[in-house]
Amino acid sequence: MNSLPTDQIPVLTDIVEPNIGSASAFINDTSRFLGELESHLTAVVHEHADELVHNALREMEALLLEQVSDRLKAELPRLISRVIAEHFRGPGLSN
């Protein structure tokens, strides 16, 4: 366990300050940590946004494919009928 006497253990009411000589090292470490944190957050947020966009595109693509398929299914009989009628009428004949 801890071999320090209880009067040497800092508590939440104690103010703990770094040594004056190590203040610049502390600031450099903090700046480096914040830079790394910012880079990591940026990467994670970008990855998540990219995933959301790709999922939305897949959903829109599926919806669009379903709508086009339904339209084609509805229009296909008339299209086939028109093409057959035009074929048997010949190129010079019209309605």
C-alpha positions as CSV (number, residue, x, y, z in Angstrom):
1,M,0.0,0.0,0.0
2,N,1.0,3.6,0.5
3,S,3.8,4.3,3.0
4,L,3.3,8.0,3.1
5,P,2.1,9.5,6.4
6,T,-1.5,10.8,6.0
7,D,-0.4,14.4,6.7
8,Q,1.7,14.3,3.4
9,I,-1.1,13.0,1.1
10,P,-2.8,15.9,-0.8
11,V,-6.5,16.2,-0.3
12,L,-9.0,18.1,-2.5
13,T,-8.7,21.3,-0.5
14,D,-4.9,21.4,-1.0
15,I,-3.5,23.5,-3.9
16,V,-0.9,21.5,-5.8
17,E,1.3,23.6,-8.1
18,P,4.1,22.4,-10.3
19,N,7.6,23.6,-9.6
20,I,8.5,27.0,-11.2
21,G,11.2,25.3,-13.3
22,S,8.8,22.7,-14.7
23,A,6.0,25.2,-15.5
24,S,7.1,25.5,-19.2
25,A,7.4,21.7,-19.5
26,F,3.9,21.4,-18.0
27,I,2.5,23.9,-20.5
28,N,4.3,22.1,-23.3
29,D,2.9,18.7,-22.2
30,T,-0.6,20.2,-21.9
31,S,-0.4,21.8,-25.3
32,R,0.9,18.6,-26.8
33,F,-1.9,16.7,-25.1
34,L,-4.6,19.1,-26.3
35,G,-3.2,19.0,-29.9
36,E,-3.3,15.2,-29.8
37,L,-6.9,15.3,-28.3
38,E,-8.0,17.7,-31.0
39,S,-6.5,15.5,-33.8
40,H,-8.2,12.4,-32.4
41,L,-11.6,14.1,-32.0
42,T,-11.3,15.5,-35.5
43,A,-10.6,12.0,-36.9
44,V,-13.4,10.3,-34.9
45,V,-16.0,13.0,-35.8
46,H,-15.0,12.9,-39.5
47,E,-15.2,9.1,-39.5
48,H,-18.6,9.2,-37.9
49,A,-19.9,11.9,-40.3
50,D,-18.5,10.0,-43.2
51,E,-20.4,6.9,-42.0
52,L,-23.6,8.8,-41.6
53,V,-23.3,10.3,-45.1
54,H,-22.7,6.8,-46.6
55,N,-25.6,5.3,-44.8
56,A,-27.9,8.1,-45.9
57,L,-26.7,7.7,-49.5
58,R,-27.4,3.9,-49.3
59,E,-30.9,4.6,-47.9
60,M,-31.6,7.2,-50.7
61,E,-30.3,4.8,-53.3
62,A,-32.5,2.0,-52.1
63,L,-35.6,4.3,-52.0
64,L,-34.8,5.7,-55.5
65,L,-34.3,2.1,-56.9
66,E,-37.6,1.1,-55.4
67,Q,-39.4,4.1,-56.9
68,V,-37.9,3.5,-60.4
69,S,-38.7,-0.2,-60.2
70,D,-42.3,0.6,-59.3
71,R,-42.6,3.1,-62.2
72,L,-41.1,0.7,-64.6
73,K,-43.4,-2.0,-63.5
74,A,-46.4,0.3,-64.0
75,E,-45.2,1.6,-67.4
76,L,-43.8,-1.6,-68.8
77,P,-47.1,-3.1,-70.2
78,R,-48.0,0.2,-72.0
79,L,-44.4,0.4,-73.4
80,I,-44.5,-3.2,-74.6
81,S,-47.9,-2.7,-76.2
82,R,-46.8,0.5,-78.0
83,V,-43.6,-1.0,-79.3
84,I,-45.4,-4.1,-80.6
85,A,-48.1,-2.0,-82.3
86,E,-45.5,0.3,-83.9
87,H,-43.6,-2.7,-85.1
88,F,-46.5,-4.3,-86.8
89,R,-47.9,-1.1,-88.3
90,G,-44.6,-0.6,-90.1
91,P,-42.5,2.5,-90.5
92,G,-44.7,4.5,-92.9
93,L,-48.0,4.0,-91.0
94,S,-49.2,6.1,-88.1
95,N,-52.4,6.6,-86.1
